[in-house]
């Protein structure tokens, strides 16, 4: 009889709980409802349900009482439903503040999906300034058993939300004590409002429209940011790698994060490269402190760089994940960071470093769409870095190759003044194909000048092959014609494709007061001979360029030069220089040189540089080389 009476009482209590819970949900949909009153009422109902469950557990039926067991199970399901659907945000928290359960209203308040909060600490889900006080209050309530109310700012999806947390001990026989935390947003605070999810209310429909508008606005902002990043990288394609990284970091810090930390791999180790943050004096000092920190192997950016995978921490629990400063203090609290996103900068084959973004409470937490956006920006950045490094390597290789073709210091020839100059094109950055050289030969000295058909690395390689072949072959053979024939054989064996090289080679030797010049030409323009009396003569070039036919016959001639005579060698870039009126320098070359007879070789070359620039209006479409050889007094020996 007593058992029947107990079951009737339990059923009556359950029915009353259902009725009052439905009334509370209805009241929560009213925009004028008091959140504090709803919180107090929900907690009172929950206390009653816990008491009923505890009493029911103490009076459990003996084995075999299936009806009572089913009744107790039904009560537990009801209590679970009441907790899950309560119009107030509720969390069950372990003594170490780990969230065991969070109901739908709590998930809505935080702006997260079901199950997200489970396993995270409640401490990590509040603003940094509130963490220490809340930790102490949780411990005090657990120790004393006395309920408490704490004000703090919860980290919701839209930013920090000012809330009141009601904390009380949740005791069940046979299990360790836990804490029940009820959260209610302060009136007028920003952020989500629990209880406004009713699909049938105009308020719910208005919120849906607002959410859709916010999503569209957020998508537009993300697309704008991605487009801005792409334009920034394209506009700065010629900028240094450091400038590219700094501008990209400032862009992200201005539109997506509070702080952006750029770490770059240098010689196999991760190094802090740049830090972008708020523009105020305090932040500037903090930026310097963070910039001085060397990322440790256990730091977040190091782990992301090593793994090649992004890490999203919506609510941060480890204060030391960004490392420590010189004084040993954790960096993250100094940045007031509550959410962190770290993304590798990689082009799928190489890792260049990592971008670490930090948000404070006011900026809200990072979400999955932010990960995709930053990964896209990091991919663009990686490609820009890879292209810049490739350009740097090519430029360095081109400079090295150019230096080998155009020696800065020419070998001295006794009794002869030799001066050379090279003028690169004013348009384009490709390696030119001109070369010149002065070298010793058996019983004299050799001079060579030449040009290749085309531009670029492969053309310069063909030129280098011809220059070095001429120099090496001249070491054993003083005959310039034989030297050019040998260089042609080497060019054909190397198979430079359609590339060919034109060249003049000369052998110099003294015969008393006369300088004997044996001149051979392989398709190259002949030099201009200047006499002290002011006369000039353009010598015939001729012959066949190197690298075309297997048996070419260079054009040859012999000259006897007296002191004061000048041989002015040049490449076709000089005669091909064009004026704004579309005339060519070739037409006036000998006339201009006639005005320079009797002058030192250095003055002749310098004046011809001025003539070229003046004639062409400063625009050179091809590189050009000049070499002036002026005969002086013979050596005493």
C-alpha positions in Angstrom: 0.0 0.0 0.0 2.9 2.3 0.9 4.6 1.5 -2.4 1.5 2.4 -4.4 1.2 5.7 -2.5 4.9 6.5 -3.2 4.4 5.8 -7.0 1.4 8.1 -7.1 3.3 10.8 -5.3 6.2 10.5 -7.7 3.9 10.6 -10.7 2.2 13.7 -9.4 5.6 15.3 -8.8 6.8 14.5 -12.3 3.6 15.9 -13.8 4.0 19.1 -11.9 7.6 19.4 -13.0 6.6 18.9 -16.7 3.9 21.6 -16.3 6.2 24.1 -14.6 9.1 23.5 -17.1 6.8 24.1 -20.0 5.7 27.4 -18.4 9.3 28.5 -17.9 10.1 27.8 -21.5 7.1 29.9 -22.6 8.1 32.7 -20.2 11.6 32.6 -21.7 10.2 33.5 -25.1 8.8 36.7 -23.7 11.2 39.6 -24.5 10.2 41.3 -21.3 11.0 38.3 -19.1 13.6 38.8 -16.3 16.5 36.6 -16.9 17.4 36.6 -13.2 13.9 35.5 -12.2 14.0 32.7 -14.8 17.4 31.6 -13.5 16.2 31.4 -9.9 13.1 29.6 -10.9 15.0 27.1 -13.0 17.4 26.4 -10.2 14.6 25.9 -7.8 13.0 23.3 -10.1 16.3 21.6 -10.6 16.9 21.4 -6.9 13.5 19.8 -6.5 14.3 17.3 -9.3 17.6 16.4 -7.7 15.9 15.9 -4.3 13.3 13.7 -5.9 15.9 11.6 -7.7 18.0 11.2 -4.5 14.9 10.1 -2.5 14.0 7.7 -5.3 17.5 6.3 -5.3 17.4 5.8 -1.5 14.1 4.0 -1.7 15.0 1.7 -4.5 12.8 -1.4 -4.8 14.0 -4.9 -4.0 15.2 -7.1 -6.8 12.3 -8.2 -9.0 10.3 -4.9 -8.7 10.3 -4.2 -12.4 7.6 -1.5 -12.2 9.6 0.6 -9.7 12.7 0.2 -11.8 10.9 1.4 -14.9 9.5 4.3 -12.9 13.0 5.3 -11.7 14.4 5.1 -15.2 11.5 7.2 -16.5 12.2 9.8 -13.9 15.9 9.9 -14.9 15.0 10.5 -18.5 12.6 13.2 -17.5 15.3 14.9 -15.5 17.7 14.6 -18.4 15.1 16.2 -20.7 14.5 19.0 -18.2 18.3 19.7 -18.0 18.7 19.6 -21.8 15.7 21.8 -22.6 15.8 24.2 -19.7 15.5 27.8 -20.9 18.5 28.8 -18.8 22.1 28.0 -19.7 23.2 25.1 -17.4 26.6 23.3 -17.0 27.6 20.4 -14.9 31.3 21.0 -13.9 33.9 18.7 -12.3 35.9 20.0 -9.3 38.8 20.9 -11.7 36.3 23.0 -13.7 36.1 20.5 -16.6 32.6 20.7 -18.2 30.8 17.3 -18.0 27.5 18.4 -19.5 26.1 21.6 -21.1 22.5 22.0 -22.1 21.2 23.5 -25.4 20.8 27.0 -23.9 24.5 27.0 -22.7 25.7 25.9 -26.2 23.6 28.7 -27.7 25.0 31.2 -25.3 28.6 30.2 -26.2 27.7 30.0 -29.9 28.9 26.4 -30.2 27.4 23.2 -31.3 26.1 20.4 -29.0 28.9 18.6 -27.3 31.6 21.2 -28.0 31.9 22.4 -24.4 32.2 18.9 -23.0 35.7 18.2 -21.9 36.9 21.8 -21.9 37.4 23.8 -18.7 34.9 26.4 -17.8 37.9 28.6 -16.8 39.1 28.7 -20.5 35.6 29.9 -21.6 35.7 33.2 -19.7 37.7 36.3 -20.3 41.3 36.3 -19.0 40.6 38.8 -16.3 37.8 36.7 -14.9 39.6 33.4 -14.8 41.4 33.6 -11.5 38.3 34.9 -9.5 36.1 32.3 -11.0 38.6 29.5 -10.2 38.6 30.7 -6.6 34.8 30.9 -6.4 34.4 27.4 -7.8 36.8 26.0 -5.2 35.0 28.0 -2.4 31.5 26.7 -3.3 32.8 23.1 -3.5 34.6 23.4 -0.2 31.8 25.1 1.8 28.7 23.9 0.1 27.3 27.4 0.0 25.9 28.7 -3.3 27.5 31.8 -4.8 26.8 34.2 -7.7 29.7 35.4 -9.7 29.9 38.1 -12.4 32.1 37.5 -15.4 32.4 37.8 -19.2 31.9 34.6 -21.1 33.6 34.1 -24.5 30.7 33.7 -26.9 31.0 33.4 -30.7 30.2 37.1 -31.2 32.6 38.3 -28.5 32.6 38.6 -24.7 29.2 38.5 -23.0 28.7 39.9 -19.5 27.0 37.2 -17.4 26.0 36.2 -13.9 27.0 32.7 -13.0 25.0 30.9 -10.2 27.1 28.2 -8.7 26.0 25.5 -6.3 27.1 22.0 -5.3 25.5 19.1 -7.0 25.5 16.0 -4.7 24.4 12.5 -5.6 24.8 9.6 -3.3 27.5 7.2 -4.4 29.2 9.8 -6.7 31.7 12.6 -6.2 30.3 16.1 -5.7 30.1 18.3 -8.8 29.1 21.8 -9.4 26.0 23.1 -11.2 26.6 26.4 -13.0 23.7 28.4 -14.3 24.5 31.4 -16.6 22.3 34.3 -17.5 23.4 37.2 -19.7 23.2 40.6 -18.1 20.4 42.8 -19.4 21.7 44.9 -22.4 24.8 42.8 -22.9 25.9 41.8 -26.4 25.7 38.3 -27.4 23.2 35.5 -28.0 20.1 35.3 -25.9 19.1 31.9 -24.6 15.5 31.0 -25.0 14.9 32.9 -28.3 14.9 29.8 -30.4 11.1 29.4 -30.6 10.4 28.7 -34.3 6.9 29.9 -34.1 7.6 33.4 -32.7 8.2 36.5 -34.7 11.3 37.1 -32.5 12.7 33.8 -33.6 12.1 34.6 -37.3 13.6 38.1 -36.8 16.7 36.5 -35.3 16.9 34.0 -38.2 16.9 36.9 -40.7 19.5 38.8 -38.6 21.7 35.6 -38.6 21.4 35.2 -42.3 22.4 38.9 -42.9 25.3 38.4 -40.6 26.5 35.3 -42.4 26.3 37.1 -45.8 28.2 40.1 -44.4 30.8 37.8 -42.9 31.2 35.9 -46.2 31.6 39.2 -48.0 34.2 40.4 -45.6 36.1 37.1 -46.0 36.1 37.4 -49.8 37.2 41.0 -49.6 40.1 40.0 -47.3 41.2 37.2 -49.6 41.0 39.5 -52.7 43.0 42.2 -50.8 45.6 39.6 -49.9 45.9 38.4 -53.5 46.2 42.0 -54.8 48.8 42.9 -52.1 51.0 39.9 -53.0 50.7 40.7 -56.8 51.4 44.4 -56.3 54.5 43.6 -54.3 55.8 40.8 -56.5 59.2 42.5 -56.8 59.3 43.4 -53.1 61.6 41.6 -50.7 60.4 38.5 -48.7 60.5 40.5 -45.5 58.3 43.3 -46.9 55.8 40.7 -48.2 55.5 39.0 -44.8 55.1 42.3 -42.9 52.4 43.6 -45.2 50.5 40.4 -45.1 50.7 40.2 -41.3 49.4 43.8 -40.9 46.5 43.0 -43.2 45.4 40.0 -41.1 45.9 41.9 -37.8 43.7 44.7 -39.1 40.8 42.6 -40.4 40.9 39.2 -38.8 42.9 39.1 -35.5 44.1 41.2 -32.7 47.7 39.9 -33.0 49.5 38.1 -35.8 52.9 36.4 -35.2 55.0 35.4 -38.2 57.7 32.8 -37.7 59.9 31.8 -40.6 62.2 28.8 -41.1 65.9 29.9 -41.5 68.6 27.3 -41.9 66.3 24.6 -40.5 65.3 26.5 -37.4 62.1 28.5 -36.7 62.8 32.2 -36.1 60.5 35.0 -35.0 60.3 37.3 -38.0 57.5 39.9 -37.4 54.7 40.7 -35.0 51.7 42.8 -35.9 49.2 44.1 -33.2 47.1 47.0 -32.1 48.4 50.5 -32.9 49.0 52.0 -29.5 52.1 52.7 -27.3 51.4 49.8 -24.9 51.0 47.4 -27.8 54.2 48.7 -29.4 56.3 47.8 -26.3 54.6 44.4 -26.1 55.3 43.8 -29.8 59.0 44.3 -29.1 59.0 41.8 -26.3 57.2 39.2 -28.4 59.5 39.8 -31.3 62.5 39.0 -29.1 61.2 35.5 -28.2 62.7 32.6 -30.1 60.0 29.9 -30.8 60.8 26.8 -28.7 60.3 23.3 -30.2 57.2 22.8 -28.0 55.7 26.1 -29.0 52.5 26.0 -31.0 54.0 27.5 -34.2 56.9 25.0 -34.1 54.4 22.1 -33.9 52.3 23.5 -36.7 55.4 24.0 -38.9 56.6 20.5 -38.3 53.2 18.8 -38.8 52.1 21.0 -41.7 48.6 21.0 -40.2 46.6 24.0 -38.8 45.6 24.2 -35.2 42.4 25.9 -34.0 41.9 26.6 -30.3 38.5 28.3 -29.9 39.0 28.5 -26.1 42.6 28.4 -25.0 43.5 26.4 -21.8 47.3 26.4 -22.0 48.7 29.8 -21.2 52.2 28.8 -22.3 51.4 27.6 -25.8 53.0 30.8 -27.3 56.0 30.5 -25.0 57.4 32.8 -22.4 59.1 36.2 -22.5 62.6 37.0 -21.2 61.3 37.4 -17.7 59.7 33.9 -17.8 56.1 35.2 -18.0 53.6 33.4 -20.3 53.0 35.4 -23.5 49.3 34.6 -24.1 47.9 36.3 -21.0 49.9 39.4 -21.8 48.2 39.5 -25.2 44.9 38.9 -23.4 44.4 36.1 -25.9 41.4 33.9 -25.6 41.4 32.2 -29.0 44.3 31.1 -31.1 44.7 29.9 -34.7 48.0 28.8 -36.1 48.4 27.9 -39.8 51.5 26.6 -41.7 52.9 28.5 -44.6 53.7 25.8 -47.1 53.4 25.2 -50.8 52.9 21.4 -50.3 56.5 20.7 -51.0 58.3 23.0 -48.7 57.6 24.6 -45.3 58.4 28.3 -44.9 57.1 28.9 -41.4 53.8 29.6 -39.6 51.2 32.3 -39.1 49.8 32.5 -35.6 46.7 34.6 -35.0 45.5 35.6 -31.6 42.1 37.2 -30.6 41.2 38.9 -27.4 37.7 38.6 -25.8 36.3 41.6 -27.6 37.1 40.0 -31.0 35.4 36.7 -30.2 36.6 33.2 -31.0 38.0 31.9 -34.2 35.8 29.4 -36.1 36.2 26.9 -38.9 35.6 29.4 -41.7 38.5 31.5 -40.3 40.7 28.4 -40.6 39.9 28.1 -44.3 40.4 31.8 -45.0 43.8 32.0 -43.2 44.9 28.8 -44.9 44.1 30.4 -48.3 46.0 33.5 -47.4 49.0 31.4 -46.2 48.9 29.4 -49.4 49.1 32.6 -51.5 51.9 33.9 -49.2 53.8 30.6 -49.6 53.6 30.8 -53.4 54.8 34.4 -53.3 57.7 33.5 -51.1 58.6 30.6 -53.3 58.5 32.8 -56.4 60.6 35.5 -54.7 63.2 33.0 -53.6 63.4 31.5 -57.1 63.8 35.0 -58.5 66.5 35.7 -56.0 68.4 32.6 -56.9 68.1 33.3 -60.6 69.3 36.8 -60.1 72.3 35.7 -58.1 73.1 33.1 -60.7 72.7 35.7 -63.5 75.0 38.1 -61.7 77.6 35.4 -61.2 77.3 34.4 -64.9 77.5 38.0 -66.0 80.6 38.6 -63.9 82.3 35.6 -65.5 81.5 37.0 -69.0 82.4 40.6 -68.1 85.6 40.6 -65.9 85.8 43.8 -63.8 89.6 44.0 -64.2 91.3 43.3 -67.5 94.8 41.8 -67.7 97.4 44.4 -68.4 99.2 44.3 -71.8 102.6 46.0 -71.8 102.5 49.2 -73.9 98.8 49.0 -74.6 95.9 50.8 -72.8 92.8 48.7 -72.8 89.4 49.9 -71.4 86.1 48.1 -71.7 82.5 49.0 -70.7 79.2 47.1 -70.7 75.8 48.8 -70.8 72.8 46.6 -69.9 69.4 47.1 -71.5 67.1 49.6 -69.7 64.1 47.3 -70.3 64.0 43.7 -69.1 66.1 41.8 -66.5 67.4 38.9 -68.5 71.0 38.1 -68.6 72.7 39.6 -71.6 74.9 37.6 -74.1 77.9 40.0 -74.5 81.4 39.0 -73.4 84.9 40.3 -73.6 88.3 39.1 -72.3 92.0 39.8 -72.4 94.4 36.8 -71.8 98.0 35.7 -72.4 98.9 33.6 -75.4 102.1 32.0 -76.6 104.5 34.9 -77.6 101.8 37.6 -76.9 98.4 38.5 -75.7 94.9 37.8 -76.9 91.8 40.0 -77.0 88.2 38.7 -77.6 84.8 40.2 -77.8 81.5 38.6 -78.8 77.7 38.3 -78.5 75.1 35.6 -78.6 71.9 35.4 -80.5 69.1 35.8 -77.9 68.8 36.5 -74.2 68.3 34.6 -71.0 70.1 31.9 -69.0 70.5 29.5 -71.9 71.9 32.2 -74.2 74.3 33.3 -71.5 75.4 29.7 -71.1 76.3 29.5 -74.8 78.2 32.7 -74.5 80.1 31.4 -71.5 81.0 28.3 -73.4 82.4 30.3 -76.3 84.3 32.7 -74.1 86.0 30.0 -72.0 86.7 27.9 -75.1 88.5 30.9 -76.8 90.5 31.6 -73.6 91.6 28.0 -73.1 92.4 27.3 -76.7 94.5 30.5 -76.9 96.7 29.2 -74.1 98.3 26.8 -76.6 97.6 28.4 -80.0 98.2 32.1 -80.7 96.4 31.9 -84.1 93.0 33.5 -83.6 91.5 31.8 -86.6 92.5 28.4 -85.3 91.1 29.3 -81.9 87.7 30.3 -83.4 87.6 27.0 -85.3 88.2 25.1 -82.1 85.6 27.1 -80.3 83.1 26.3 -83.0 83.7 22.5 -82.6 83.0 22.9 -78.8 79.8 24.9 -79.5 78.5 22.2 -81.9 79.4 19.4 -79.4 77.5 21.1 -76.6 74.3 21.3 -78.7 73.0 24.7 -77.7 70.1 24.4 -80.1 69.5 27.4 -82.2 71.9 29.6 -80.3 75.0 30.9 -82.0 77.7 33.2 -81.1 79.5 35.9 -83.0 83.1 36.8 -82.0 86.2 38.8 -82.8 89.5 37.4 -81.6 92.9 39.1 -81.9 96.5 38.2 -81.2 98.8 41.0 -80.1 102.6 41.0 -80.3 105.3 43.7 -80.5 107.7 44.1 -83.4 110.0 46.8 -82.3 107.8 50.0 -82.2 105.0 48.4 -84.0 102.1 46.4 -82.5 101.2 43.5 -84.8 97.5 42.5 -84.6 96.2 39.3 -86.2 92.5 39.7 -86.3 89.9 36.9 -86.9 86.2 37.3 -87.1 83.3 34.8 -86.8 80.3 36.7 -88.0 81.0 39.7 -85.7 81.3 43.4 -86.7 84.8 44.5 -87.4 86.4 47.2 -85.1 86.9 50.8 -86.0 90.5 51.9 -86.5 91.3 55.5 -85.3 94.5 57.2 -86.4 96.1 60.1 -84.5 95.6 62.3 -87.6 91.8 62.1 -87.2 91.0 59.5 -89.8 88.8 56.5 -89.0 88.1 53.3 -90.9 85.6 50.6 -90.2 87.3 47.3 -90.6 85.6 44.4 -92.3 84.3 41.7 -90.1 82.8 38.7 -91.8 83.2 35.0 -91.3 80.5 32.5 -90.0 79.1 32.6 -86.5 80.1 29.9 -84.0 77.8 27.0 -83.5 76.1 26.8 -86.9 78.2 24.9 -89.4 80.9 22.3 -88.7 83.6 23.8 -91.0 83.4 27.6 -90.8 86.1 29.8 -92.2 86.8 32.9 -90.0 87.6 36.1 -91.8 91.2 37.2 -91.1 93.4 40.3 -91.5 96.6 41.6 -90.2 97.3 45.1 -88.9 100.4 47.1 -88.0 99.6 49.7 -85.3 101.8 52.6 -84.3 101.7 54.5 -81.0 98.5 56.6 -80.8 96.5 54.2 -83.0 93.2 52.9 -81.5 91.2 49.8 -82.2 87.6 50.3 -81.0 85.7 46.9 -80.7 82.0 46.8 -80.1 79.0 44.5 -80.2 75.9 45.0 -82.3 74.0 46.5 -79.4 76.0 49.7 -80.1 75.2 50.0 -83.8 71.6 48.8 -83.1 71.0 51.6 -80.6 67.9 53.5 -81.9 66.9 57.1 -81.5 63.3 58.3 -80.8 63.2 59.2 -84.6 64.0 55.5 -85.4 67.5 56.2 -86.8 70.4 54.0 -85.8 73.7 54.9 -84.2 75.5 52.8 -86.8 75.0 55.7 -89.3 77.0 58.2 -87.2 79.4 55.9 -85.4 82.6 56.7 -87.3 81.8 60.4 -87.3 81.5 60.5 -83.5 84.7 58.4 -83.1 86.6 60.7 -85.4 86.0 63.5 -82.9 87.8 61.3 -80.2 91.0 60.5 -82.0 94.1 61.3 -80.0 92.4 60.8 -76.6 93.1 58.1 -74.0 91.1 54.9 -74.3 89.2 55.6 -71.0 88.0 59.0 -72.4 86.9 57.4 -75.7 84.8 54.8 -73.9 83.4 57.3 -71.4 82.4 59.7 -74.2 80.8 56.9 -76.3 78.7 55.9 -73.3 77.4 59.5 -73.2 76.8 59.5 -77.0 74.8 56.3 -76.8 72.5 57.5 -74.0 72.0 60.9 -75.6 71.2 59.3 -79.0 68.8 56.7 -77.7 67.0 59.0 -75.2 68.2 56.7 -72.4 66.3 53.7 -73.8 68.4 50.6 -74.6 66.7 47.5 -76.0 69.8 45.4 -76.1 73.0 45.2 -74.0 76.1 46.6 -75.7 79.8 46.3 -75.0 82.7 48.6 -76.0 86.5 47.8 -75.8 89.0 50.4 -76.8 92.6 49.3 -77.4 95.1 52.3 -77.6 98.7 51.6 -78.7 101.3 53.3 -76.5 105.1 53.1 -76.4 106.5 49.6 -76.7 108.0 48.0 -73.6 111.8 48.3 -73.2 112.3 44.6 -73.5 
